[in-house]
Amino acid sequence: MRKVIGFKISVRFKEIQRRAKKAKVDLAALSLGDVELQALADEVLKAAKPAVVFDTFSQSDPEQTLLSPMPGLAYSLVLATLGEGYVKLEAAKPELSAAWPLVREHALEETVRFATALLEDEAKTEACELSPISPLGAPETLEAAVKKLDGSKIGVSLVEGRLAPSASAACSLSWLSKSKAKGKQK
């Protein structure tokens, strides 16, 4: 099991704008122009303390059918959080309640991407590739993931079927063997 705390993530205001447009959230109505959105992104980076804990489990693991997105040679679990500082920042600015889910989702994706990049490097050395990320959301899968990865190491627990702090996520990836390309017959 590996744990990484306090690494750098990037929260880009252009990405938040893109997500807002897609979700039909009017940032202008929230007084969030480019300058204000950049200031908010900077605040998020100061308040957040990203942390991940992740591990890879063999095919024979008894919980593979519950936690693995597809059968493979192995699977990896990732538990990520932005920390309590981020949650306090959200609570301190309730007037931005329409924008917070967009910011949280973007920052959590960046946090998960950090861990999956490390897992991809590991998979390459084993001649494997990773499946697409499968978010875990059902209470029983979240409970299994928090227990298996010992979420307390990064301050994550399960409360009423949800991850706490609220700015946390869990996901799973399967390890698949790389298919070898066949050369043309001469």
C-alpha positions in Angstrom: 0.0 0.0 0.0 1.3 3.4 -0.9 0.3 6.8 0.6 1.2 10.2 -0.8 0.1 13.4 1.0 0.5 17.1 0.1 1.4 16.8 -3.6 0.7 19.5 -6.1 -2.4 19.4 -8.3 -3.5 21.9 -10.9 -6.9 23.6 -10.7 -7.4 25.4 -14.0 -10.1 28.1 -14.1 -10.6 27.4 -17.9 -11.6 23.8 -17.0 -14.0 25.0 -14.4 -15.6 27.3 -17.0 -15.9 24.4 -19.5 -17.6 22.3 -16.8 -19.9 25.1 -15.9 -20.9 25.6 -19.5 -21.6 21.9 -19.9 -23.6 21.8 -16.6 -25.4 25.1 -17.5 -24.1 26.9 -14.4 -24.0 30.7 -14.9 -20.7 31.7 -13.4 -21.4 35.4 -14.2 -24.5 35.3 -12.0 -22.1 34.1 -9.2 -19.8 37.1 -10.0 -17.1 34.7 -11.2 -15.3 36.2 -14.1 -11.9 35.1 -15.3 -10.1 37.1 -12.5 -12.4 35.9 -9.7 -12.3 32.3 -10.9 -8.5 32.3 -11.0 -8.5 33.8 -7.5 -10.9 31.0 -6.4 -8.7 28.3 -8.0 -5.6 29.8 -6.2 -7.6 29.7 -2.9 -8.5 26.0 -3.5 -4.9 25.1 -4.1 -3.9 26.8 -0.8 -6.7 25.2 1.2 -6.6 21.7 -0.2 -4.2 19.1 1.1 -4.5 16.4 -1.6 -3.8 12.9 -0.4 -4.1 9.4 -1.9 -3.7 5.9 -0.7 -3.6 3.1 -3.3 -2.7 -0.5 -3.7 -2.8 -3.3 -6.2 -4.5 -6.7 -5.5 -4.1 -10.1 -7.2 -6.7 -11.8 -9.3 -7.4 -14.2 -6.5 -8.5 -11.5 -4.1 -11.9 -12.5 -2.6 -13.3 -9.0 -3.1 -12.3 -8.7 -6.8 -15.8 -9.2 -8.1 -17.1 -6.4 -5.8 -14.3 -3.9 -6.4 -12.8 -4.6 -9.9 -14.5 -3.0 -12.9 -13.6 -6.0 -15.2 -11.8 -9.3 -14.8 -8.1 -8.9 -15.3 -4.7 -10.0 -14.0 -5.1 -7.8 -11.0 -6.8 -4.6 -9.9 -5.9 -1.4 -8.2 -7.9 0.7 -5.7 -7.4 4.4 -5.2 -8.8 6.4 -2.3 -8.3 10.2 -2.8 -9.2 13.3 -0.8 -8.8 17.1 -0.9 -8.8 17.2 2.9 -10.6 19.1 5.6 -9.1 22.5 4.5 -10.9 22.3 1.2 -14.2 21.4 2.9 -13.9 24.4 5.3 -13.3 26.7 2.3 -16.5 25.4 0.6 -18.4 26.0 3.9 -17.0 29.5 4.2 -18.4 30.5 0.8 -22.0 29.2 0.6 -22.8 31.9 -2.0 -20.8 29.8 -4.5 -22.8 26.6 -3.9 -23.6 26.2 -7.6 -19.9 26.3 -8.5 -18.4 24.1 -5.7 -19.4 20.7 -7.2 -17.6 21.6 -10.5 -14.5 22.8 -8.6 -14.5 19.7 -6.3 -15.0 17.3 -9.2 -12.1 18.9 -11.2 -9.7 18.9 -8.2 -10.6 15.3 -7.3 -10.0 14.2 -10.9 -6.5 15.8 -10.7 -5.8 14.0 -7.4 -6.9 10.6 -8.8 -4.9 11.3 -12.0 -1.7 11.7 -9.8 -2.2 8.2 -8.4 -3.2 6.6 -11.6 -0.1 8.0 -13.4 2.0 6.1 -10.8 0.0 3.0 -11.3 0.4 3.2 -15.1 4.2 3.3 -14.7 3.9 0.1 -12.5 1.6 -1.6 -15.0 4.0 -0.9 -17.9 6.9 -2.6 -16.1 4.6 -5.7 -15.8 3.6 -5.6 -19.5 0.1 -4.6 -18.6 -2.2 -1.7 -19.3 -4.9 -0.2 -17.0 -8.6 -0.2 -17.7 -10.5 3.1 -17.7 -11.1 4.5 -14.2 -14.3 3.1 -12.6 -15.6 5.3 -9.8 -16.9 3.5 -6.7 -20.1 4.9 -5.4 -22.3 2.1 -3.8 -22.0 2.0 0.0 -20.9 -1.6 0.1 -18.0 -1.0 -2.4 -17.0 2.2 -0.6 -17.0 0.4 2.7 -14.8 -2.4 1.3 -12.4 0.1 -0.3 -12.0 2.2 2.9 -11.3 -1.0 4.9 -9.0 -2.5 2.4 -6.9 0.7 1.9 -7.2 1.9 5.6 -8.7 5.2 4.7 -7.8 6.6 8.2 -4.2 7.0 7.0 -5.4 10.0 4.9 -8.3 11.0 7.1 -11.1 9.3 5.0 -13.9 7.3 6.6 -17.3 6.1 5.7 -20.3 7.9 7.3 -23.8 6.9 6.4 -22.7 5.2 3.2 -20.7 8.2 2.0 -17.0 9.1 2.1 -16.0 11.8 4.7 -14.7 14.4 4.2 -17.1 15.1 1.4 -14.3 16.1 -1.0 -13.1 12.5 -1.3 -13.4 9.8 -4.0 -12.7 6.1 -4.5 -12.1 4.3 -7.8 -10.8 1.0 -9.2 -8.8 0.0 -12.3 -8.2 -3.4 -13.7 -4.8 -4.6 -14.9 -5.1 -6.1 -18.4 -2.4 -7.9 -20.3 -1.1 -5.9 -23.3 -2.0 -7.5 -26.6 1.0 -7.9 -28.8 0.5 -6.6 -32.3 1.2 -9.2 -34.9 3.5 -8.1 -37.7 2.5 -8.5 -41.4 3.3 -11.9 -42.9 5.9 -11.7 -45.7 
